[in-house]
């Protein structure tokens, strides 16, 4: 049994606990919040025995083996590093850090302390994405990739009425790229690695927040486009085009329907188990790594490359956070 604490008492943590509670080796032991009142309320609703309003006390608690970090993006690095220095494994929400410099400090801390660090990029651990990986070769030479995730934010209406909530505050290391675009960047990296060239474009809102963007990438013999938005919706599937056919992916952030259309007229619908909450797979992988006793080099390198790409795009578009200073 792995005893977990959670940092963050928001809807993302709710979703994580909903999924993790189905994993036999998961046990929610503790809740941290900035106020003890909120920590106790959240712990009561989810069955945790311990509550904290001090990160120092949480880090020192011997009953906690691992921590799920779902605080604002700007807090991920510092909180993760503090927990890892105390010998705790860390599953940190995407994006893992505000920038590449922060992530490299997190990586170094994990290695120095012999603990597991994993970015909770739920899509890439899912059976749907594994099916994409396994069938990629059937497309022949890959020539074009188009990944998109456009989701009108539930907080955008308030923004338009002058109420700016945390999700639209750049000072918290938020942007459409960090919050939504990362779901396109990370799968690209997992399948194809670091692009040779990157071009980008962003739409800025009245407070300087990036509301939507497009990234064009080039590899040797292949082009790609990543389209993301927090201010519009899209129902267009993602796709991978090869010389033998095209693979359509219903949702790049949650692939559950994947079909290959071959040039000779054949169709192949991949067999993917349906699940309502794919955060269960990141939890299972995290616990597997804890038992194995070492961080999977592939996952760490993917997250590092993801941060390289996003740093490059933010540099091109002038998207800066206090954490960059």
C-alpha positions as CSV (number, residue, x, y, z in Angstrom):
1,X,0.0,0.0,0.0
2,X,1.3,3.5,-0.9
3,X,0.1,6.3,1.4
4,X,-0.6,9.4,-0.5
5,X,-1.0,13.1,0.4
6,X,-2.6,15.6,-2.0
7,X,-1.5,19.2,-2.4
8,X,-4.4,21.1,-3.9
9,X,-8.1,20.7,-3.1
10,X,-9.7,21.6,-6.5
11,X,-11.7,19.8,-9.2
12,X,-8.5,18.3,-10.7
13,X,-7.7,16.6,-7.3
14,X,-11.3,15.4,-7.2
15,X,-10.9,13.7,-10.5
16,X,-7.6,12.2,-9.5
17,X,-9.0,10.8,-6.3
18,X,-12.0,9.4,-8.2
19,X,-9.6,7.5,-10.4
20,X,-6.9,6.6,-7.9
21,X,-9.4,5.2,-5.4
22,X,-10.0,2.3,-7.9
23,X,-6.3,1.3,-7.7
24,X,-5.8,-1.3,-5.0
25,X,-2.5,-0.1,-3.7
26,X,-3.6,3.6,-3.4
27,X,-4.4,5.0,0.0
28,X,-5.2,8.6,0.6
29,X,-3.6,9.4,4.0
30,X,-3.3,13.2,4.1
31,X,-4.6,16.5,2.7
32,X,-2.7,19.8,2.6
33,X,-4.4,23.1,2.1
34,X,-3.4,26.7,3.0
35,X,-6.1,26.7,5.6
36,X,-6.7,24.0,8.1
37,X,-10.5,24.5,7.8
38,X,-10.4,23.6,4.1
39,X,-7.9,20.7,4.7
40,X,-10.2,19.2,7.3
41,X,-13.3,19.6,5.1
42,X,-11.6,18.0,2.1
43,X,-10.1,15.2,4.1
44,X,-13.5,14.5,5.7
45,X,-15.1,14.2,2.2
46,X,-12.4,11.9,0.9
47,X,-11.6,9.8,4.0
48,X,-8.1,11.1,4.7
49,X,-6.9,10.8,8.4
50,X,-4.3,13.5,8.4
51,X,-4.5,17.2,7.6
52,X,-1.9,19.9,7.2
53,X,-1.7,23.6,6.6
54,X,2.1,23.6,6.7
55,X,4.2,22.1,3.9
56,X,7.1,21.7,6.4
57,X,4.9,19.5,8.6
58,X,3.7,17.5,5.6
59,X,7.2,16.9,4.4
60,X,8.2,15.7,7.8
61,X,5.3,13.3,8.2
62,X,6.6,9.7,8.2
63,X,3.2,8.2,7.3
64,X,3.2,9.8,3.8
65,X,5.1,7.9,1.1
66,X,4.0,9.9,-2.0
67,X,2.5,13.3,-2.8
68,X,0.2,14.3,-5.7
69,X,0.9,18.0,-6.5
70,X,-2.1,19.8,-8.1
71,X,-1.4,23.4,-6.9
72,X,-1.1,26.3,-9.4
73,X,1.6,25.8,-12.0
74,X,3.8,28.4,-10.4
75,X,4.0,26.3,-7.2
76,X,4.8,22.9,-8.8
77,X,8.6,23.1,-8.7
78,X,9.1,24.4,-5.2
79,X,6.5,22.1,-3.6
80,X,7.8,19.1,-5.5
81,X,11.4,19.8,-4.6
82,X,10.5,20.2,-0.9
83,X,8.7,16.9,-0.9
84,X,11.4,15.0,-2.8
85,X,14.1,16.3,-0.4
86,X,12.1,14.8,2.4
87,X,12.2,11.4,0.6
88,X,8.7,11.5,-0.8
89,X,7.8,10.4,-4.3
90,X,6.0,13.1,-6.4
91,X,3.3,12.8,-9.0
92,X,3.0,16.4,-10.3
93,X,0.2,17.7,-12.5
94,X,0.9,19.0,-15.9
95,X,2.8,21.1,-16.8
96,X,5.4,19.8,-14.3
97,X,7.0,23.2,-14.0
98,X,6.9,26.8,-15.1
99,X,10.0,26.4,-17.3
100,X,12.8,24.1,-18.3
101,X,15.2,25.5,-15.6
102,X,12.7,24.6,-12.9
103,X,12.1,21.1,-14.3
104,X,15.8,20.4,-14.4
105,X,16.1,21.3,-10.7
106,X,13.2,18.9,-10.0
107,X,14.9,16.1,-12.0
108,X,18.2,16.6,-10.2
109,X,16.4,16.5,-6.8
110,X,14.6,13.3,-7.7
111,X,17.9,11.6,-8.7
112,X,19.8,12.9,-5.7
113,X,17.2,11.6,-3.3
114,X,16.4,8.4,-5.0
115,X,12.7,9.1,-5.4
116,X,10.2,8.9,-8.2
117,X,9.2,12.1,-10.1
118,X,6.4,11.7,-12.7
119,X,4.4,14.3,-14.7
120,X,0.7,13.4,-14.6
121,X,0.3,13.5,-18.3
122,X,-2.7,11.2,-18.2
123,X,-3.1,10.6,-22.0
124,X,0.3,9.0,-22.7
125,X,-0.2,6.3,-20.0
126,X,-3.6,5.2,-21.4
127,X,-4.4,2.1,-23.5
128,X,-5.6,4.5,-26.2
129,X,-2.3,6.1,-26.6
130,X,-0.5,2.8,-26.4
131,X,-2.6,1.6,-29.3
132,X,-1.5,4.7,-31.2
133,X,2.2,3.8,-30.5
134,X,1.8,0.2,-31.4
135,X,0.1,0.9,-34.8
136,X,2.1,3.9,-35.9
137,X,4.3,1.7,-38.2
138,X,1.3,0.7,-40.2
139,X,1.1,4.2,-41.6
140,X,4.4,3.9,-43.4
141,X,6.6,7.0,-43.5
142,X,4.9,9.7,-41.4
143,X,4.6,13.0,-43.3
144,X,2.2,15.1,-41.2
145,X,0.9,15.3,-37.7
146,X,-2.0,17.5,-36.6
147,X,-2.9,17.5,-32.9
148,X,-5.5,19.8,-31.5
149,X,-7.2,20.5,-28.2
150,X,-9.5,23.5,-28.1
151,X,-11.8,23.7,-25.1
152,X,-13.8,26.8,-24.1
153,X,-13.0,27.4,-20.5
154,X,-15.8,27.4,-17.9
155,X,-14.1,30.5,-16.5
156,X,-13.9,32.5,-19.7
157,X,-17.4,34.0,-19.4
158,X,-16.4,35.4,-16.0
159,X,-13.2,36.8,-17.6
160,X,-15.3,38.6,-20.2
161,X,-17.4,40.1,-17.4
162,X,-14.3,41.5,-15.7
163,X,-13.8,38.7,-13.1
164,X,-10.4,37.2,-13.6
165,X,-10.0,33.9,-11.9
166,X,-6.7,32.0,-11.4
167,X,-7.0,30.0,-14.6
168,X,-6.6,33.3,-16.6
169,X,-3.7,34.8,-14.5
170,X,-0.3,34.7,-16.2
171,X,1.4,35.4,-12.8
172,X,0.5,31.9,-11.8
173,X,2.4,30.5,-14.8
174,X,-0.8,30.0,-16.7
175,X,-1.4,30.3,-20.4
176,X,-3.4,28.4,-23.0
177,X,-0.1,26.7,-24.0
178,X,0.6,25.6,-20.4
179,X,-2.9,24.5,-19.5
180,X,-4.2,23.1,-22.9
181,X,-1.4,23.1,-25.5
182,X,0.7,20.8,-23.3
183,X,-1.7,18.0,-24.1
184,X,-0.6,18.4,-27.8
185,X,3.1,19.0,-27.1
186,X,3.7,16.0,-24.9
187,X,2.2,13.3,-27.2
188,X,4.2,14.9,-30.1
189,X,7.4,14.5,-28.1
190,X,6.5,10.9,-27.0
191,X,6.1,9.8,-30.6
192,X,8.6,11.9,-32.5
193,X,11.0,13.6,-30.1
194,X,12.3,17.2,-30.4
195,X,11.5,19.0,-33.6
196,X,14.3,20.5,-35.7
197,X,12.4,23.8,-36.2
198,X,9.5,25.5,-34.3
199,X,7.3,28.4,-35.3
200,X,4.4,29.7,-33.3
201,X,1.5,32.2,-33.1
202,X,-0.6,33.3,-30.1
203,X,-3.8,35.2,-29.4
204,X,-3.6,37.4,-26.4
205,X,-6.4,38.6,-24.2
206,X,-6.8,42.0,-22.6
207,X,-4.6,41.2,-19.6
208,X,-1.9,39.7,-21.7
209,X,-3.0,36.1,-21.1
210,X,-2.5,33.8,-24.0
211,X,-6.0,32.5,-24.9
212,X,-5.1,30.4,-27.9
213,X,-2.2,29.4,-30.1
214,X,-0.7,27.4,-33.0
215,X,2.7,25.7,-33.2
216,X,4.2,24.6,-36.5
217,X,7.0,22.0,-36.2
218,X,9.4,20.4,-38.7
219,X,11.2,17.1,-38.5
220,X,13.3,15.5,-41.2
221,X,10.6,14.6,-43.8
222,X,7.7,15.5,-41.6
223,X,5.6,18.5,-40.7
224,X,3.3,19.0,-37.7
225,X,0.8,21.5,-36.3
226,X,-0.4,21.8,-32.8
227,X,-3.6,23.9,-32.3
228,X,-4.9,24.7,-28.8
229,X,-7.4,27.1,-27.2
230,X,-9.1,28.1,-24.0
231,X,-11.5,30.5,-25.7
232,X,-13.1,28.3,-28.4
233,X,-14.2,24.7,-28.9
234,X,-13.2,22.3,-31.6
235,X,-14.7,18.9,-32.7
236,X,-12.1,18.1,-35.3
237,X,-10.1,15.0,-34.5
238,X,-6.3,14.8,-34.3
239,X,-4.6,12.9,-37.0
240,X,-1.3,11.3,-38.1
241,X,-0.8,11.1,-41.9
242,X,1.5,8.5,-43.4
243,X,2.2,7.4,-46.9
244,X,0.1,4.3,-46.4
245,X,-2.8,5.9,-44.6
246,X,-4.1,8.3,-42.0
247,X,-4.8,7.6,-38.3
248,X,-7.7,9.6,-36.8
249,X,-7.6,10.1,-33.0
250,X,-10.8,11.4,-31.4
251,X,-9.2,13.3,-28.5
252,X,-5.5,13.7,-28.2
253,X,-5.9,14.3,-24.4
254,X,-8.0,11.2,-24.0
255,X,-7.8,8.9,-27.0
256,X,-10.6,6.3,-26.9
257,X,-11.6,6.1,-30.6
258,X,-8.7,5.6,-33.0
259,X,-9.2,4.5,-36.6
260,X,-6.7,4.0,-39.4
261,X,-7.9,4.6,-43.0
262,X,-5.6,3.0,-45.5
263,X,-5.0,4.2,-49.0
264,X,-6.2,0.9,-50.4
265,X,-9.6,1.4,-48.9
266,X,-9.3,-0.7,-45.8
267,X,-10.2,0.6,-42.3
268,X,-8.9,-0.6,-39.0
269,X,-10.6,0.5,-35.8
270,X,-8.3,0.0,-32.8
271,X,-9.7,-2.0,-29.9
272,X,-9.4,0.4,-26.9
273,X,-11.1,-0.2,-23.5
274,X,-13.5,2.6,-22.6
275,X,-13.0,4.3,-19.3
276,X,-14.6,7.5,-17.9
277,X,-11.5,8.7,-16.1
278,X,-8.1,8.0,-17.6
279,X,-6.2,9.3,-14.6
280,X,-6.2,5.8,-13.3
281,X,-3.4,4.8,-15.7
282,X,-1.0,7.5,-14.5
283,X,-1.6,6.4,-10.9
284,X,-0.9,2.8,-11.8
285,X,2.3,3.7,-13.6
286,X,3.5,5.9,-10.7
287,X,3.0,3.1,-8.2
288,X,4.7,0.7,-10.5
289,X,7.8,3.0,-10.7
290,X,7.8,3.3,-6.9
291,X,8.0,-0.5,-6.6
292,X,10.6,-0.7,-9.3
293,X,12.7,1.8,-7.4
294,X,13.7,4.1,-10.2
295,X,12.3,6.8,-12.5
296,X,11.6,5.7,-16.0
297,X,14.1,7.7,-18.1
298,X,11.7,7.9,-21.0
299,X,9.0,9.8,-19.0
300,X,11.6,12.2,-17.5
301,X,13.1,13.0,-20.9
302,X,9.7,13.5,-22.5
303,X,8.8,16.0,-19.8
304,X,12.1,17.8,-20.2
305,X,11.7,18.0,-24.0
306,X,8.1,19.2,-23.5
307,X,9.4,22.1,-21.4
308,X,12.1,22.9,-24.0
309,X,9.4,23.3,-26.7
310,X,7.1,25.4,-24.5
311,X,10.0,27.6,-23.4
312,X,10.8,28.2,-27.1
313,X,7.2,29.0,-28.0
314,X,6.9,31.4,-25.0
315,X,10.1,33.1,-26.0
316,X,8.8,33.6,-29.5
317,X,5.5,35.0,-28.3
318,X,6.7,37.0,-25.3
319,X,4.8,34.9,-22.8
320,X,6.7,35.5,-19.6
321,X,6.0,34.4,-16.0
322,X,7.4,35.7,-12.7
323,X,9.0,32.3,-12.4
324,X,11.2,33.1,-15.5
325,X,13.0,35.9,-13.7
